[in-house]
Amino acid sequence: MKAHKDPLKVRLITNTQGSPTYKIAKYVTNHLKELVSHGKSYIKDTEHFVNRIKNEKLEENEKMISFDIADMYPSLPKVDVINEIIRRIKDPLFKTKIDKQLLIRLSKLVLNFTTFEINNKYYKQLDGLFIGSPASPIFAELYIQKLEEDYIYKLNHLPRVWLRKVDDTFTITKYSIQDTLKELNNINNKVRFTAEEEENRTIPFLDCSISREATGDLIMKVYRKITHTGQYINYNSNQPMSVKLSALRSLTKRAKIICTQEKDLAEELNYIAKTMELNDFPVPLINRTIKQILNNISKTSNGKIKEDDNRISLFLPYEKNISEEINRISRKFNVKVINTKNKSFANSVNARTINDKKLQEQGVVYEIKCNDCNMKYIGETGRELSVRINEHKKGGTKTIDSNVSGLSQHIRNTKHEINWNDVNVIDKENNMIKRKLKEAIKIRDSPQASLMNKKEECKILSNIWDSIL
């Protein structure tokens, strides 16, 4: 990274939503997205994955392995990425509605002007792809496809099945993890692969749990992380009914698509019904919606339903009771009303007025917990607590390990969600020396295995203090 001197220029090119480069990245993405589907290993979504492996059968000496590219976006070499983008755009078979040279220039602009702000200083990312840019997934996909064509498909220990969704790869192979992993990590020293082997004849991939029977046949059902909360949109929330039902419909469709056995489908539908009931959905509505979705899927697969919606679409903000009446009347005139979200209260007023008061406190020792594991971070700051919290958040997206807190490093390494909404202020102390001492005491009293703090952040107290503490 390197610092920028002109803050005005940086504000114009920074990759935040609504900025010029963000809009350009969206524009580039729209013109390049058809290229990614040409990849031999390309997986669009769960349904695509299920259709590609449902007829696979493992031999006795084969196993399932999932390979993953560690820290993919910041690891990919920018020069190689842009060279591949240029090659693919110039391909005579690629047709685009805009001038190809213009598309290349815009792609370079998006790649080269990736900036961000830390502590009122502006930095430019020198290598890798920018996390958060809408163009990064497509840029990464094109580069990895090139990597596959030039190197991976020529490996001595190439798996028989190699299917990939962004940086996660599902494979079926007779070779060991070590053999294939060694070859993969010799391709490019910046692109590092990790691997996970099946456990108890089962492995997760995307939101599928894939198991194999003794016959070698594959069985699939829905996979959920153990940290899954089951919290979806509440039925009593001030949202259009179509929005409320979309979660229930999506979960039902996913269950039908993934589950290969009827008993697993029945178990998943029962789970969905109970979960939505806990989100205050009426039981009759749940059962009716699930039945309707299953019937529609069945009819569609038999070719009896044809999607041909030629109605006029009308986009209107949602207002409870009023929107329902407008929708009812509109249907008579063949008009489809699509309700949009109203501007939230948080976006309507200054964010500072709704921040918890404790985030505005200065001179504090604080504790932050992880939502996905039992670890916590203990820190101190003389500045406003919200400023330090924002530094932790931004540090979680940094492309290098130096000068980031143990909390930021935990976010990067585990991809866990942090409970930012419940930061605990342990103590208040404006005197810096006393505050750091209080932080050290709290760290000393906590089991080291439960702390995210890096070694240098764990203040070591002399044993002289033992009799007092």
Secondary structure by P-SEA (a helix, b strand, c coil): ccccccaaaaaacccccccaaaaaaaaaaaaccccccccccccccaaaaaaacccccccccbbbbbbbbccccccccaaaaaaaaaaaaacccccccccaaaaaaaaaaaacccccccccbbbbbcccccccccaaaaaaaaaaaaaaacccccccccccccccccccccccccccaaaaaaaaaaccccbbbbbccccccccccccbbbbbccccbbbbccccccccccccccccccccccccaaaaaaaaaaaaaccccaaaaaaaaaaaaaaaaaacccaaaaaaaaaaaaaaaaaaaacccccccccbbbbbbbbaaaaaaaaaaaaaacbbbbbbbccccccccccccccccccccccccbbbbbccccccccccccccaaaaaaaaaaaaaccccccccaaaaaaaaccccccccccccccccccaaaaaaaaaaaaaacccccccccccccccccccccccc
